[in-house]
Amino acid sequence: MRHSLVTLALTAVFLAVPHFVAGAQGTGSISVTLIPEEAALAGAAWAVDGGEWQASGDIQDDSVPGPHTVSVKAVSYWKTPAAQAVTVYV
């Protein structure tokens, strides 16, 4: 099982930390932790490849191996980071 960790460093003390875990049948899972918690409580969320918004700590299962883009939803009073390219390895 191969694990990858990518940290999205955002301005204004707001971080998104994707975690990758190998899944079943050649797929992987992506989980993103939004830091600080106040940003998540204010409505910050994350999405992979333009999909549905996920809450901090949620897990998106069945991600195919290869490159993906993680984006963060804009919230008031926080600077929104640029989308981040990530790769899922299984």
C-alpha positions as CSV (number, residue, x, y, z in Angstrom):
1,M,0.0,0.0,0.0
2,R,1.4,3.4,-1.0
3,H,0.6,6.5,0.9
4,S,1.0,10.1,-0.3
5,L,0.6,13.3,1.6
6,V,0.3,16.7,-0.1
7,T,0.0,19.9,1.9
8,L,-1.8,22.8,0.3
9,A,-0.3,25.9,1.9
10,L,-2.8,28.8,1.7
11,T,-2.4,32.4,2.6
12,A,-4.2,33.8,5.7
13,V,-3.4,30.8,7.8
14,F,-5.8,28.4,6.0
15,L,-4.5,24.9,5.0
16,A,-6.0,22.0,3.1
17,V,-4.1,18.7,3.7
18,P,-5.1,15.9,1.3
19,H,-4.4,12.3,2.4
20,F,-4.3,9.4,0.0
21,V,-5.0,5.8,0.9
22,A,-5.0,2.8,-1.4
23,G,-8.4,1.3,-1.8
24,A,-10.0,-1.8,-3.1
25,Q,-9.9,-3.0,-6.7
26,G,-7.2,-0.5,-7.9
27,T,-8.8,2.6,-6.6
28,G,-7.8,5.0,-3.9
29,S,-9.4,7.4,-1.4
30,I,-8.8,11.1,-0.9
31,S,-9.4,12.9,2.4
32,V,-8.8,16.6,2.9
33,T,-8.4,18.3,6.3
34,L,-9.1,22.0,6.3
35,I,-7.0,24.0,8.9
36,P,-7.8,25.9,11.0
37,E,-11.2,24.5,11.9
38,E,-12.7,28.0,11.9
39,A,-12.3,28.1,8.1
40,A,-14.2,24.8,7.8
41,L,-16.9,26.1,10.2
42,A,-17.2,29.2,8.1
43,G,-18.2,27.0,5.1
44,A,-14.8,26.1,3.5
45,A,-15.1,22.8,1.6
46,W,-13.0,20.8,-0.9
47,A,-13.7,19.0,-4.2
48,V,-11.8,16.7,-6.5
49,D,-12.0,17.3,-10.3
50,G,-14.9,19.7,-10.0
51,G,-17.1,17.2,-8.2
52,E,-19.3,17.6,-5.2
53,W,-18.1,19.8,-2.3
54,Q,-16.9,17.7,0.7
55,A,-16.5,18.8,4.3
56,S,-13.2,18.8,6.1
57,G,-12.2,15.2,7.0
58,D,-14.7,13.6,4.5
59,I,-13.3,10.8,2.4
60,Q,-13.9,10.5,-1.3
61,D,-13.7,6.8,-2.1
62,D,-13.0,5.1,-5.5
63,S,-10.7,7.7,-6.9
64,V,-8.9,6.3,-9.9
65,P,-5.1,6.3,-9.9
66,G,-3.5,9.2,-11.6
67,P,-3.6,13.0,-11.5
68,H,-6.5,14.9,-10.0
69,T,-7.2,18.5,-9.0
70,V,-8.2,19.5,-5.5
71,S,-10.0,22.8,-5.2
72,V,-11.2,24.7,-2.1
73,K,-14.5,26.5,-1.9
74,A,-14.3,30.3,-1.2
75,V,-15.6,31.6,2.1
76,S,-15.9,35.2,3.4
77,Y,-12.9,36.6,5.2
78,W,-10.5,33.8,4.1
79,K,-8.2,33.9,1.1
80,T,-9.1,31.1,-1.3
81,P,-6.1,29.1,-2.5
82,A,-5.4,28.1,-6.1
83,A,-6.4,24.6,-7.1
84,Q,-3.8,22.0,-6.4
85,A,-2.7,19.1,-8.6
86,V,-2.4,15.8,-6.7
87,T,-1.7,12.2,-7.8
88,V,-3.4,9.1,-6.4
89,Y,-1.1,6.0,-6.3
90,V,-2.3,2.5,-5.6
